[in-house]
């Protein structure tokens, strides 16, 4: 009987020891992080859009250490879930789905805004880290704006815009997106047929190569045509600029519309 009791207490002591070891493993060498605020910076607007817009985007994330991905972040993780992570220094990368696709867009695809951001964090033992991330648009866009009454003078038109690598056809009010690079430029052409059946325009206009011209990421450039008889004039407008009440007139082109 005494021998049986000894075995019982010996087993109980072993179980207690294992439980203590598991508890230590849960806390020793680990900390926590959570994303309290992920916001998207919309092109040309100083306002920051937070949860409502972020939830409409399909975002992905990674935790990297020494250049290697140690954890892939889920949508739940990015929406404030607590993440247990070993202590150490990490780089957190968050991006929209479009980041994985935009290098492969073709002439038939107008593309979309691409969001990407990196931030660093140090995980200390037992501590909770609250991470905030602002995601800027890392590419740029070009939008076509035709004047009211344009189709009174013209029965048909073709507008194309490119960055030297890809050329996209746009209709009024639509936007095409292009990867940003230090030597980026915009090339656009408007070709139209007036009500007399005459072919007008077709001249190629470049922006980004002249003095005081530059293309910036997180910006949508509007090619804004204005009717002026007897010519049709175009300017590129960058609403992100602060000069001229938020509009900077960056380049100019004209096309005779055949009006009397």
N, C-alpha and C positions, 0 to 999 in steps of 0.2 A: 504494500500500500504506500509506504514512504517513497519507494522508487517511482511509482506512478505520479505522485504529487510533484516530485522533483522534475520529471519530464515535462509536466504541464507548465510549471513556472519557467523552465528553460525555453520552451516554445513561445511563451508570452513575451519574454525579454527579447527574443529574436525578432518578433513581429514589431515591437515598439521601436527597436533599433532601425528597422527598415523604413518605418513611417517617418522617423526623424530625418533619415537620409533623403527621402523623397521630398520632404518639406524644405530642406536646405537646397536641394537641386532647383526648386521652383524660384528661389530668391537669390541665391548666390551666383554672381556673375551675370545677372540680367537686369534690365530696366524696361521701361515702357515708353511708347510714343503714341500720340493720336493727332489726327489732323483736325484742328478746330476751325480752320477757315481756309478754303481753297477758292480763290476768286479769279475771274477772267477779265483781262483788260481788253475792252472792245476798241477796235481801230478807230482813231481820230476822236475819241471821246475820253475826256479825263475821268469820267465816272468809272467806278469799279463795280462790276456785276458779280454778285456772290451766288448763294445757293441756287436760286431759281434758274439762272442760266447754266450753272455748272451741272445741275441735275439733268438738263436737256442734252448735255454733251456726253459722249461716251469717252470717259477718261481711263487711262491706264497708268500704272506706276511701278517703280522698281526701287528696291533698296540695294545699293551697291557698296562694296568694300574692296579697295585695291583694284578697281576696274571690273570686278566680277559681281554678277547679280546674286545676292544671297536670299532675296525674297521678292516675289512678285506680288504687288498690291492689288487687291480686289476693289470693286466699287464700294463694298461695305467698309473696307479699311479706310478708303478715302472720305467716307462720310462720317468719320468720327469714332470708328471702332478703336478699341485699345489693342495695341500690337506689342507683344512680348519679344524683346530682342536682346541678344548678347551685348554686353558692354563693348564700347569701341567707337571709332569714328566712321561715319557713313555718309554717302552721298545719296540723296533722294531725288529721283527723276520722275516727273509727272508730265504726261503729254496726251493730246487728243488722238483718236484713231487715225485722223488724217495725217499725222506725223509719219506713220508707217507707210503711207501711200503716195505722198505728194511728189516724191522724186520720179514716180512712174506715170504721172498724168500725161495724157496724149493731147493732141490738138482738138479732139472731140470732147474733151472734158474741161469745163470752166474751173473746176477745183473748188476749194473752200478755204476758210481760215484755218491755219495750223497753229496750235497752241503747244508750248513747250517751256518747261522751267526746271532748274536744278537748285537744290539747296543742301547744305551740309548740317549734320546734327551729331552731337556726341551723346551717346547713351551711357549714363552712369548707373552704378549698381543701386537698385531699389528706387531710382528716381523716375518721375513721369515727365516726359517732354511733350509740350503742346506745340505743334508745328503749323505755321501759316505759310501759304504759298500763293503768289500772284503769277498767273499764267499770261504772258503777253503773246500776241500774234507774231510769229517769227517770219511770216512771209508778207507780201504786199499784194494789193489788188488794184485793178483798173476798171472803172465803171463808165458806161456810156450814158450821156444825158443829151437827148435831142430836144430842141425847143418846141413849144406848143405851136401847132400849125405846120409842122415840118412836112407832113404828108399832103398839105395843100399845094405845096410847090413841087414835091417829089413823090413819084408813084412807087418807087422801089429804092432800096439802099442796101449796101453791104459794108459792115464795119468790122475790121479785124485789128487785133492788138497782140503784140508779142514781146518777148524779152530777149530775143536772139536765139532761143533754143526751141521755143514752142509758140505757135500762133493760134489764137482762138477767135472765132467769129461771135460777135455779141449783138443782141438787139437792145433797144432802148431800155434803160433802167437795170440792165444786168451787169454782173461783175465777173471778171476772170481773175484768178489768183496765180501768182508766180513765186518761185523760190527767191529769197533775197540773197544777194552777193554784193561785195564791195563795188564791183564793176557793173552792177545791174543797170539796165536802161529800158525805156519803154519805146516801142515803135508801133505807130497806129496809122490806119488808112481808112478813109471814108470814101466810098464810091456810090454815087446816086444817079438815078434817072429822073429828069424833071418831067413836068406834065406835057412838054412838047416832044418827049421821047429822046431828048439829048442826054448823052452820057457826061456826067460831071465828076470832078474830083479825081481821086485815084492817086494823089500825091502822098508819099510816105513822110510822116513827121516823126522825128526822133526827139526823145527827151532823156537826159541823164548823162550826156557826153559833153555838153557845153559848160562854159564857165558859170559858176554858182548854181549848177544843176546837180541834184543828188536824189537818189532813190533811197527811201528809208523803210525798214520793216515796220510792222504794226501800223501801216498807213494804207488807205484806199484813195487812189488818185482818180478824180472824175474828169473825163474828157467832156467838157460842157460846151456844146455848140449853141450859138445864139444867132437867130435870124436877123440879118441886116441887109435889106435890099440896096444894091444889087449883089451883095455877097453874103456868104454864110461863113461865119467866123468860129473858130474853136480855141478854147483855152483849156489847159489842164489845171484843175483846182485841187489843192490839197487842204482839206478842212482842218487838218491837225495843226497847221501853221497859225500863229497868233497875229500875224500882220494883216492889215486890211480887214479887220473884223472877222478873223478866222479864215480868210480866203487868200491864198497866194497864187497869183497868176504866173504860171511857170513857163508856158510856151504858147505860141500863137501860130495858127494856120488859117488860110482863107480859101474859099471856093466860090466861084461865080455860080449863082443858082439860075442864071438865065432870065431873071426877072427884068421887066422893062424899066 
